[in-house]
Amino acid sequence: MPAAIKTENICKTYHLGKVPVEVLKEINVTIEQGEFVTIMGPSGSGKSTLLYLMGGLDQPTEGKIYLGDTELSGLTDKEQSIMRRRQVGFVFQFYNLVPNLTVEDNIMLPVLLDGKKTKHYCESLQEIIQIVELEDRRKHTPRELSGGQQQRVAIARALINEPDIILADEPTGNLDSRTTEEVMQLLRRINKEKKKTVVQVSHSLETAEYGNRIIRVRDGKVWAEGDKDRQ
């Protein structure tokens, strides 16, 4: 069985005018199917860039990234877009919900963008709304929800196309401690019960405790990784 995600000698360089800035340098990591992995590091370490590369939201300057058996650079732009919609669910710190859409419509947005008929997803929608405990908020818009509820909508949206992988960038960065615990318990439940591979970026050791492995990034390089109990 192939790994869920594998990177081979990933490098990423941006340019500030004519000045090259190396963000990632020869990153080699493997994330097995069903793992819950936390990528940690100080601000500017490259951890979010690594997450975006894993999900195909950005392209490496050098190296290869595999999702399962598929090497991302071998895909056309259209194929990469389809891959992102169907194989990867994204959760962001600032939720990225559409303000004038209801909870239901925000969740179903990836289905619409994929050109599918929403009527075929009625059962999936009901199941996911129950998982994220928003049955009584399904007709509300984001402005009528708390931050924790908005993040649960974002998690539900990430799940609707039944992706194999959930990538979360600081999913609790805007939440208080109680709501952080609720969201992290939800992500762990999704990992355990729905058998999703979960990779999160976080500054917090407390949120890392919900997973099973930590990858530490510093100055664009992986400097430590392993079981969280041995960190």
C-alpha angles and dihedrals in degrees: 000000000000121000117265090236131008129175124195119200094326116191127177124190127180126191125229098196102307094337115102116219116197108214099169128024123196098324115189116180136149124202115192124218112275096019125135105213130180121206109206135182144123122285110289094022093119098249096129091044089054091051092050091050090051090055096045094246088124135019127238120241088223136003137040136278124201128197101193106312094339121101107208100215089060091065127089118238090260092049091049091052091052090047092052092050096046108029104032132050117200128209119185134195093243095045095232093220122162104250099216097045124090123242090262093049093047090052092049095048095099089053091054092046089052091056094245128138112255093214089074090060100053094108093044091049092051092048094048094047088053092049092053091041098235101126091125094047102049095112095043124103123231093260088063093055135080120243091259092050091049090053090050088054088052091051091049090051089052090054102045096089091047096241121188093226134046116199115193123188110202091324093181098037093113098039135094120242097265094048090044089059092050093050093046092049088052092052091048091050090051089050094049104034102032094036094232122159106236125197118179133181112219144158091207128093088196092062091042088061089072091065133058104235140033128209112196119206126193130170091353096307137097105245100170139009137166147098110340091233090063097048 
